Amino acid sequence: MDTPELENIEVALFVQALQRRYGYDFSQYAPASLKRRIQQLSEQMECKTISGLTERMLHDPPLLPRVLDGLTVPASEMFRDPAMFRSLREQVLPLLASYPQINIWQAGCAHGQEVYSLAILLEEAGLYERTQIFATDLSERALQLAEEGIYPARDAQQWSRNYQAAGGNHSLADYYSARYNLLKIDQRLRRHVTFAQHNLVADGVFCEAHLILCRNVLIYFSNPLQDRVLSVFRDSLVRNGFLCLGMRESLDYASAAASFAPFDECLRIYRLAGQPERAFA
Amino acid sequence: MNTPKAIVIGCSAGGVEALKVIVGGFSTRLQQAVLVCCHSSSETMDLLCEVLNRVSSLPVMEAQERHPVQAGTVYLAPSGYHLLVEADWHFALSIDPRVNYVRPSIDVMFYSAAEVWREKLIGVVLTGGNADGASGLQRIRSLGGTAIVQSPTSAEIPTMPQAALDTAGADHCVDLSDIAPLINRLCLA
């Protein structure tokens, strides 16, 4: 038996151990990326094999947050895909403005860059005072970092360019303070954000939302799990509510996608079509 | 007979011209899927798709998340995402951190393809200014696949093929103009 096959056995055992020991189920994650992340985690934790990582994880519960963080957190940036944020600013927010109270769910908020991007858009549109953003993630560590809003200053230049390209009418620097090699997001932007742990694999409807952002999260999920999460989004959105996915995500294999109509297909912005299907009570 | 099922190609600086020569030289009878990772600063692969479609007898398109890998088709890794292949021959994307300072990374694509296609894979490293692809090519060889490296002397930027040779070695180290005929021969034999 050669190394990839041995590793596949180790990955399956790791996933099973994580589920049985701590209740987190990664069995529906897309295998190729999951394996990469598990391998990287073993390297970071200086385990010679994935089995070594499994052993440490089983016997050392304080390691769990680090394990979950390693398995879930993708890289992000502020105003990533500026064209999408520009469309939110110019097309979507004006439609949301008709609601007296706006609820936004950012599912899989990672380290919070998009949460703050969104808060800035809302602030500049004059809608933030009547908005509530629910920012959720599986990883508590990610939520902590998101709440702190401290990022490496080297990212600022790219983020400023993104902000301008997204139609920003100030300077991004108005929203953070820089010190040493770090930038800290203005804490006032946090005033209508609630950070909370939520597991897309297992948890259900979280709030009634007018807009859901879940960008580049479902790319890590298998087809059945992607479909499940889309159903949760469908059941969470108000009629005609908006859903934003990552720019290269495909809905071609999800039956729940039938509930969504493209608002801007190219930017992966969708709207809940008609009444969501609900069972008779 | 180990007829290859897929070909993975990595290139960076100078890659577009090299790809035109190679993709343009593929036989119309090629039954293999071709996956290309080309470092680029542009936000979409539309232009590269267009340029390659003009010279290619096989259809050229951007790889789409979750879609099956089809034979006789050339796929480009989308800009900003790592491209991986699942064991059931479907594409997967990832925005995990850059590898070798780049995303998409050739190494990520090579590693994942090597596990899926093993000895039925051809890996190709072309011109470029960094070392991405070297370790992935080593993985391809260690799992029984075939490695082709563009001869550094025929590369616009020799760093990448040289790094691949230093790390992984090669089954074939040939000039740019000889790569497509070699692939046709290996695949149609």
Interface residues (C-beta under 8 A of the other chain):
Chain A: D2 P4 A30 P31 A32 S33 R36 R37 P74 A75 S76 N216 I219 Y220 N223 G246 R248 E249 S250 D252 Y253
Chain B: Q64 E65 R66 H67 P78 G80 Y81 L84 V85 E86 A87 A92 L93 S94 I95 D96 P97 R98 V108 Y111 S112 E115 L143
